[in-house]
Amino acid sequence: MDDLELVAAQLRRCADDLSLYGGMLLATLAEALPAHLVAVRREGRLRARLGGRESALLGLTVSLGGRRFELDRDAVGGRPVTVIRHESRGVVLSSETVSADEWCRALTAELVAAAGADSAAARALQRFTSTA
């Protein structure tokens, strides 16, 4: 239970002002979570090069069990949108745009549940709580 609270606090801290910290939250989650749980979306290389910077993270999807947690923004500095989708065999049964706080709590609960059966998820939780 302590791990759940630490992870939730870390996610909430990053999500308090998503328009300002959206990139940081995306980078933190993409780095902390095991590759088999997360897929990232980056801006085009040409656009980044024209802007004189590295290709930025624009979104990510965390897939845990029958749920897909999406954090996505249109552009660098844009306010991310948080969506939870319920799936069965690749078919989306429901999709709900939720508050960042609700998204963080739901993702945290799923990560804690997954950590019991997935050593990579457990290590991700440990990395995340060590920065809390």
Number of C-alpha atoms within 10 A of each C-alpha: 7 8 16 18 15 19 26 23 18 19 24 19 15 20 22 13 13 21 15 16 18 26 23 14 22 25 17 15 18 20 14 17 21 18 13 11 16 19 15 18 16 15 16 13 13 11 13 15 11 9 10 9 10 15 17 18 22 23 25 20 21 23 21 17 13 14 20 20 22 23 23 22 22 12 15 18 14 16 18 26 19 21 19 22 17 18 16 11 7 8 10 13 12 11 14 10 13 13 13 21 17 15 23 22 19 15 23 22 18 18 23 19 16 17 17 10 10 14 12 17 23 19 15 20 22 16 15 21 19 12 10 13
